[in-house]
Amino acid sequence: MQDRYDVIVVGGGPAGSMAAFNAAEGGASVCILEKDRDIGYPVRCGEAVGELGLKQFVDIQPQWIAASITDFRLVSPNGTKIDTSFAGQKGFILHRRIFDYDLCRKAASAGAHVFTKAYVNGLIIENNTVAGVKLNHLGTEKEIRSHLVIAADGVESRVGRWAGLRTNVKMKDMESCMQYSVANIDIDPNRIDFYVGSVYAPGGYLWVFPKGENTANIGIGICGDQTDIFNAKKLLDEFLSREYPNAAILTSMCGGVPCASPLKNAVKDGLILVGDAAHQVNPMTGGGIISAMKGGSIGGRLAAESIISRDYSSSFLKKYNDLIKKDFGDTHQRFHKIKEVISSLTDLELDGIAENVQKIPESKRTLTQIFKACVIKKPSLMFDVIKVFAGV
């Protein structure tokens, strides 16, 4: 471990690895500091991605793919099922341990130094500028200096807070999540299922993501302001005992997912926030792998430009905010508005929407139609739905 790098990346997930790869490709000396013992472990998400999104960054490798997804099912509170397909597109459920490991290896191949069990516990700040990090690496306290730090350290980034950025998430935008990886269940291996309504997941949704023959990630996310009334684990356990009584739970995990709009400002002198740290999660679904890779890539490229220009100031780095806004920030803003409307729907309203959409022949159903039906009480959001699904 050197005592100085051009760029220090805190966190070895998809955002951190893509940031490190792009910064190293741009000529910067880079290190990744990952607090856990292994890259890709523990897995902290449902592992779902879209094929088109993934292809923007990597050649898809078969060892990453646990399941290919072509179909979608939405289940309303009274059990009404809406089935549709992804219209020629498809998604994947990943093996995140393998995927994250290979992404980090890609960064290492570009020249980044990777250190695990490297726990960052403070920042070096000089003249109100982030100038490096303090850490414990394998039991030894160290300091590393840098021109730039890229924080890819997850929800409510500690690095961002230490630097004075407001990374906190409102309770209503923080999903309380619980997920089991289970075996011994009978599911469609090419379909993802979502259950909505207070009977399943108040203010959020419950998901079943297949991961191969008779196995799946089954999880729940409930709105943070509902957690004083409802318990995510209890609701998930009740669902499993009811729907999959013979399921064998192989692993479990819990945590918070920020379903907020992206941070308007994710930079400071000497610092860029990427991925979950910058709230770059799709507020509608809680999915963040592709947007994290986008945020990391944009941040890494800008970091390399910053090193070449020898300008690490927030005035130089603020173009990052504009690039994120243009790439996916505006879309996520629209998703956030749609999410807030859908979250406010009663079980009776959700059942009515499902029954109306069910009348449309399955061959003609689209996700756009489903979302239009969900925001019918707020017509102004129709334009946001159209823009989101038209890619505008």
C-alpha positions in Angstrom: 0.0 0.0 0.0 1.5 3.3 -1.1 1.2 6.4 1.1 -0.2 8.5 -1.8 -2.4 7.9 -4.8 -4.0 10.4 -7.3 -7.4 8.8 -6.5 -8.7 6.8 -3.5 -11.9 4.9 -4.0 -13.7 3.9 -0.8 -15.8 0.8 -1.4 -15.4 -2.1 -3.8 -18.9 -2.6 -5.1 -20.0 -1.9 -8.7 -19.9 1.9 -8.3 -16.4 1.8 -6.7 -15.0 -0.6 -9.2 -16.3 1.3 -12.2 -14.9 4.5 -10.7 -11.5 3.0 -10.2 -11.5 1.4 -13.6 -12.3 4.7 -15.4 -9.9 6.8 -13.3 -7.1 4.3 -13.9 -7.9 4.1 -17.6 -7.6 7.9 -17.7 -4.0 7.7 -16.3 -4.6 8.2 -12.6 -2.9 6.2 -9.9 -5.8 4.6 -8.0 -6.5 2.4 -5.0 -9.7 0.7 -3.9 -10.3 0.3 -0.1 -12.9 -2.3 0.7 -13.8 -2.8 4.4 -15.0 -6.4 4.0 -12.7 -9.4 3.6 -13.9 -10.2 0.1 -15.0 -8.2 -2.9 -18.7 -9.1 -3.6 -19.4 -10.4 -0.1 -21.8 -10.1 1.6 -24.4 -9.7 -1.1 -26.8 -6.9 -0.2 -29.4 -6.7 -2.9 -31.9 -8.6 -5.0 -29.3 -9.0 -7.8 -31.6 -7.9 -10.7 -30.3 -5.9 -13.7 -31.4 -5.2 -17.2 -29.5 -6.6 -20.2 -29.3 -3.3 -22.1 -28.0 -1.5 -19.0 -25.3 -4.1 -18.4 -24.2 -4.1 -22.0 -23.3 -0.4 -21.8 -20.3 -1.3 -19.6 -19.2 -4.9 -20.0 -19.4 -8.0 -22.2 -21.8 -10.2 -20.3 -20.2 -13.4 -19.0 -22.3 -16.6 -18.5 -20.9 -17.2 -15.0 -22.5 -14.0 -13.8 -26.0 -15.1 -14.7 -28.2 -17.0 -12.3 -31.4 -16.5 -14.3 -32.6 -14.8 -17.5 -35.8 -12.9 -17.1 -38.4 -12.4 -19.9 -41.6 -12.0 -17.9 -43.2 -9.9 -15.2 -46.0 -10.6 -12.8 -47.7 -8.0 -10.5 -50.0 -9.3 -7.7 -52.5 -7.0 -6.1 -53.6 -7.2 -2.4 -56.6 -9.4 -3.3 -54.5 -11.8 -5.3 -55.3 -10.4 -8.8 -52.4 -11.3 -11.1 -51.2 -9.2 -14.0 -48.8 -10.9 -16.3 -46.8 -9.3 -19.1 -43.5 -9.7 -20.9 -40.6 -7.3 -21.4 -41.3 -6.9 -25.1 -38.1 -8.3 -26.6 -35.9 -7.1 -23.8 -34.7 -9.2 -20.9 -33.2 -8.9 -17.5 -30.9 -11.0 -15.4 -30.6 -12.1 -11.8 -26.9 -12.0 -11.1 -24.5 -14.0 -9.0 -23.3 -10.8 -7.3 -20.3 -12.4 -5.6 -18.9 -13.4 -9.0 -20.0 -10.3 -10.8 -18.6 -7.8 -8.2 -15.3 -9.8 -8.0 -14.9 -9.7 -11.8 -15.7 -6.0 -12.0 -13.1 -5.3 -9.4 -10.6 -7.5 -11.3 -11.3 -5.3 -14.3 -10.3 -2.2 -12.3 -7.2 -4.0 -11.1 -6.3 -4.9 -14.7 -6.5 -1.2 -15.6 -3.9 -0.5 -12.8 -5.9 0.0 -9.7 -4.5 -1.3 -6.4 -7.1 -3.3 -4.4 -7.1 -3.7 -0.6 -9.7 -5.6 1.4 -10.2 -5.5 5.2 -9.3 -1.8 4.7 -11.7 0.1 7.0 -11.7 3.8 6.4 -12.4 5.6 9.7 -11.7 9.2 8.9 -10.7 11.8 6.3 -7.6 14.0 6.0 -9.0 17.5 5.5 -6.7 20.4 4.8 -7.9 24.0 4.0 -11.5 22.6 3.8 -10.4 20.2 1.1 -10.4 16.4 1.3 -6.8 15.4 1.0 -6.9 11.6 1.8 -8.2 9.1 4.2 -7.4 7.5 7.6 -7.9 3.7 7.8 -7.3 0.5 9.6 -5.8 -2.1 7.3 -5.3 -5.6 8.8 -5.1 -4.1 12.3 -2.7 -1.3 11.5 -3.7 2.3 11.5 -2.6 4.2 8.4 -3.0 7.4 6.4 -3.1 7.7 2.7 -3.0 11.0 0.9 -4.6 11.8 -2.5 -5.8 14.5 -4.8 -9.3 13.0 -4.9 -11.4 10.7 -2.8 -14.3 8.9 -4.5 -16.8 7.7 -1.9 -18.6 4.5 -2.9 -19.4 3.6 0.6 -23.1 3.0 0.4 -26.3 4.3 2.1 -25.9 7.6 4.0 -22.2 7.7 3.1 -20.0 8.3 6.2 -17.3 9.7 3.9 -19.7 12.2 2.5 -20.9 13.2 6.0 -17.4 13.6 7.3 -16.8 16.0 4.4 -19.9 18.0 5.3 -22.3 16.9 2.6 -25.8 16.1 3.5 -26.3 12.4 2.7 -29.1 11.6 5.1 -32.3 10.2 3.7 -35.9 11.0 4.8 -37.7 8.2 6.6 -40.3 8.0 3.9 -37.6 7.5 1.3 -35.7 4.8 3.2 -37.0 1.3 2.5 -36.5 -1.2 5.3 -35.6 -4.4 3.5 -35.2 -8.1 4.4 -34.3 -10.9 1.9 -33.9 -14.6 2.0 -32.2 -16.8 -0.6 -34.3 -19.9 -0.6 -34.4 -23.4 -2.2 -37.1 -26.1 -2.6 -39.7 -23.8 -4.2 -41.8 -24.2 -7.4 -41.4 -21.0 -9.5 -41.2 -19.9 -13.1 -37.5 -19.6 -13.7 -37.9 -16.8 -16.2 -40.4 -14.5 -14.4 -40.0 -12.0 -11.6 -43.0 -11.5 -9.3 -43.9 -8.4 -7.4 -46.6 -8.2 -4.6 -48.0 -4.8 -3.6 -50.3 -3.5 -0.9 -50.4 -3.4 2.8 -51.1 -7.1 3.1 -47.7 -7.8 1.6 -45.5 -4.7 1.9 -46.9 -1.4 3.2 -45.6 1.5 1.1 -43.2 -0.8 -0.9 -43.3 -4.2 -2.5 -42.4 -7.9 -2.0 -40.4 -9.6 -4.7 -39.6 -13.2 -5.9 -36.5 -13.2 -8.2 -35.6 -16.7 -9.5 -32.0 -17.8 -9.3 -32.0 -21.2 -11.1 -33.9 -24.4 -10.6 -36.2 -24.2 -7.5 -34.2 -21.4 -5.9 -34.9 -17.6 -5.6 -34.2 -14.4 -3.8 -37.4 -13.6 -1.9 -37.4 -10.2 -0.2 -39.5 -7.3 1.0 -39.0 -3.5 1.2 -41.4 -1.4 3.3 -41.6 2.3 3.6 -39.4 3.6 6.4 -42.3 5.6 8.0 -44.2 2.4 8.3 -41.6 0.5 10.4 -43.1 1.6 13.7 -46.3 -0.3 12.7 -45.0 -3.1 10.5 -42.0 -5.4 10.7 -40.3 -6.4 7.4 -39.1 -9.8 8.7 -42.5 -10.7 10.2 -44.3 -9.9 6.9 -41.7 -11.8 4.9 -41.9 -14.8 7.2 -45.7 -14.8 6.9 -45.5 -14.7 3.1 -43.1 -17.6 3.0 -45.1 -19.8 5.3 -48.3 -19.0 3.3 -46.9 -19.2 -0.3 -43.8 -21.4 0.0 -44.2 -23.5 3.2 -41.6 -26.0 2.1 -38.9 -23.4 1.4 -35.5 -23.9 2.8 -33.8 -20.6 3.8 -30.1 -20.7 2.7 -29.1 -17.1 3.5 -30.7 -14.0 4.9 -29.8 -10.3 4.9 -31.4 -7.0 5.9 -30.7 -3.3 5.5 -31.9 0.0 4.2 -32.3 1.1 0.6 -32.5 4.8 -0.2 -35.4 5.3 -2.6 -34.9 9.1 -2.8 -34.0 11.4 -5.7 -30.3 11.6 -6.5 -28.3 14.1 -4.4 -28.4 17.5 -6.1 -24.8 18.1 -5.0 -22.5 15.0 -4.7 -19.1 16.8 -4.8 -16.9 18.9 -2.6 -13.3 20.0 -2.9 -11.3 16.8 -3.4 -14.4 14.5 -3.2 -17.0 12.8 -5.4 -19.8 10.6 -4.2 -21.0 7.7 -6.4 -23.6 4.9 -6.3 -25.8 4.5 -3.1 -23.6 7.2 -1.4 -25.1 9.7 -3.9 -28.6 8.2 -3.7 -28.2 6.9 -7.3 -30.9 4.2 -6.8 -34.0 3.9 -8.9 -36.6 5.2 -6.4 -39.4 3.2 -8.0 -37.7 -0.3 -7.7 -34.9 0.2 -5.3 -32.6 -1.3 -8.0 -29.2 0.4 -8.1 -26.6 -1.8 -9.9 -26.7 -0.1 -13.3 -27.1 3.4 -12.0 -24.2 2.8 -9.6 -22.1 1.7 -12.5 -23.1 4.8 -14.4 -22.3 7.1 -11.5 -19.0 5.3 -10.9 -18.0 5.5 -14.5 -18.9 9.2 -14.8 -17.1 10.0 -11.5 -14.0 8.0 -12.5 -13.7 9.7 -15.9 -14.1 13.1 -14.3 -11.5 12.2 -11.6 -9.0 11.4 -14.4 -9.8 14.8 -16.1 -9.3 16.5 -12.7 -5.9 14.9 -12.2 -4.8 15.9 -15.7 -6.1 19.5 -15.2 -4.6 19.6 -11.6 -7.9 21.0 -10.5 -9.6 19.2 -7.6 -12.0 22.0 -6.6 -15.7 21.6 -6.3 -16.1 24.3 -9.0 -14.4 21.9 -11.4 -16.0 18.7 -10.1 -19.6 20.2 -10.1 -20.0 19.2 -13.7 -20.4 15.7 -12.2 -23.9 16.8 -10.9 -24.9 18.0 -14.4 -23.7 14.8 -16.1 -25.6 12.6 -13.6 -28.7 14.7 -14.1 -28.6 14.4 -17.8 -27.8 10.7 -17.9 -30.4 9.3 -15.4 -31.0 11.9 -12.7 -34.0 13.5 -14.4 -35.5 10.0 -15.0 -35.0 9.1 -11.3 -36.7 12.4 -10.3 -39.7 11.3 -12.4 -39.6 7.8 -10.9 -39.6 9.4 -7.4 -42.8 11.4 -8.1 -44.5 8.3 -9.6 -43.4 6.2 -6.5 -44.9 8.7 -4.1 -48.3 8.5 -5.9 -48.3 4.7 -6.1 -47.2 4.4 -2.4 -50.2 6.4 -1.4 -52.7 4.1 -3.1 -55.0 2.1 -0.9 -55.4 -1.7 -1.2 -58.8 -1.2 -2.8 -57.4 1.2 -5.4 -54.5 -1.2 -6.2 -57.1 -4.0 -6.6 -59.2 -1.9 -8.9 -56.2 -0.9 -11.1 -55.1 -4.6 -11.3 -58.6 -5.7 -12.3 -58.8 -3.0 -15.0 -55.4 -3.8 -16.4 -56.2 -7.5 -16.4 -59.0 -6.8 -18.9 -56.3 -5.8 -21.5 -55.3 -8.9 -23.5 -52.0 -10.2 -22.2 -50.3 -9.9 -25.6 -51.1 -6.1 -25.6 -50.1 -5.3 -22.0 -47.1 -3.2 -21.3 -45.4 -1.8 -18.3 -46.2 1.7 -19.5 -49.9 0.9 -19.4 -49.6 -0.5 -15.9 -47.8 2.7 -14.6 -50.3 4.9 -16.4 -53.1 3.1 -14.6 -51.4 3.6 -11.3 -51.2 7.4 -11.7 -54.6 7.9 -13.2 -55.6 10.1 -10.1 -52.8 12.5 -10.9 -53.0 13.1 -14.7 -50.0 15.4 -14.7 -47.7 12.4 -14.0 -48.8 10.8 -17.3 -46.2 12.8 -19.1 -43.5 11.6 -16.6 -44.6 8.0 -17.2 -44.4 8.4 -21.0 -41.0 10.2 -20.7 -39.6 7.5 -18.5 -40.6 4.6 -20.7 -39.8 6.5 -24.0 -36.3 7.1 -22.7 -36.7 10.9 -23.0 
